[in-house]
Amino acid sequence: MKKAIITLVIVVLIVGGLFFAALHGIGGLVQPVDQGVVLGLDLVGGSEITYEAVIPADFDTSKLSEGMEVARTMMQQRLDALGYTEASCFISGDRRLVVEIPSVEDPEKAVHDLGATAVVELVDADGKVWLSGSDIEDASYSDEPTDSTGLPSPHVVMKLNEGGRTKLKQACQSVLARADGKNVLAIQMDGEEISAPYVNEVLDSTQVVITVGSAENPEEYARYLAKIISAGRLPFELSTAKQQTIGASLGEKSLSTSLLAGLIGLILVMLFMIAVYRLMGLISCVALAAYAALFAVAISVFHVNLSLPGIAGIILTMGMAVDANVIIFERIKEELRLGKTLRFAIESGYKRAILAIIDANVTTMIAGFVLLWQGSGTILGFAVTLLIGVVLSMLVMLVLTRILLKTAVGLKITNLKLYCA
């Protein structure tokens, strides 16, 4: 019994610690849930802007998806640069780009700030522009060796057209002739420097290698630089197809309504579990409360962008967590009716139920990963909360309820009526 009491005390402390972390945070490790979670556009209001690609008549449509991804990268980079750190940008359909900016209620200003295209330029130390995005055909990441060592070397391969080749040659000649030592040809996007490679020789080629060896993370930076350079050479224009303001009052009402619905549903589920499964139902309620606290900590730590579909994902996974316990408890009841001892019935019930529970959760996770891979916008929020919820529900409902049931037996709570037998 002493061991059971110690176990119960540890469980109570852990669950209490989770609730404390969710409500008040823990130093710099965990923020309170109201600070760590980023509320989406549908909850706090803001601006939604939809851009549509204007496709030229001679455009190769097989490269449309690649061009849209370049446009998305460009727009997200611009959002970050303007300080819209909670904004999101995603592709909708074949040729539309949707930008959501929470807490910004003037879409006209947002459109003006964002513009429709990005401008990439190569300039010297005096600010003279030698090349622009129209001179660039492509920019891609590569890690092929660039020297005699034969070792992988992350870099960017920038391809120019013939006009760009001539301009680059002239730029290199001018930069190398400088007497002040400022032999750099900076790459700028919208006037902001993103890289400043040194010029060591006159380049007379349509293919230019830009090394990033001095970067903190060369591979990551080279991939980023390739996308940024490509963003300055969009193969099509982006026109503003739609812009609208989402009212904050609507979002606040939706949030309060959703939370109230979730709370009512949670209370009804708990009452049902206690009424049907008695002590096991009460243990399930404790585990469900711990699951809710752990979920709050998880979405705060990972700064999940929470939207209404995301809240739906949370409520759904709470139901799935209870489903796991229902399967286990029914197996335990079957074992008890066969005359097995309580301790054996608990062990056997878990063994018989665990494969079915894992199979059901794995198939749900596969669906969640597909939504995460192919989805966009609020669908991503639903997929993220669904995946987090499935993983945590398996962890809590398969481990914590088992510990609590064994603890109950260790505390000599063995009246089979309490276990529905």
Secondary structure, 3 states (H helix, E strand, C coil): CHHHHHHHHHHHHHHHHHHHHHHHCECCCECCHHHHCEECHHHHCEEEEEEEEECCCCCCHHHHHHHHHHHHHHHHHHHHHCCCCCCEEEEECCCEEEEEEECCCCHHHHHHHHCCCCCEEEECCCCCEEEEHHHEEEEEEECCCCCCCCCCCCEEEEEECHHHHHHHHHHHHHHHCCCCCCCECEEEECCEEEECCECCCCCCCCEEEEECCCCCCHHHHHHHHHHHHHHCCCCCEEEEEEEEEECHHHHHHHHHHHHHHHHHHHHHHHHHHHHHHCHHHHHHHHHHHHHHHHHHHHHHHCCCEECHHHHHHHHHHHHHHHHHHHHHHHHHHHHHHCCCCHHHHHHHHHHHHHHHHHHHHHHHHHHHHHHHHHCCCHHHHHHHHHHHHHHHHHHHHHHHHHHHHHHHHHCCCCCHHHHCC
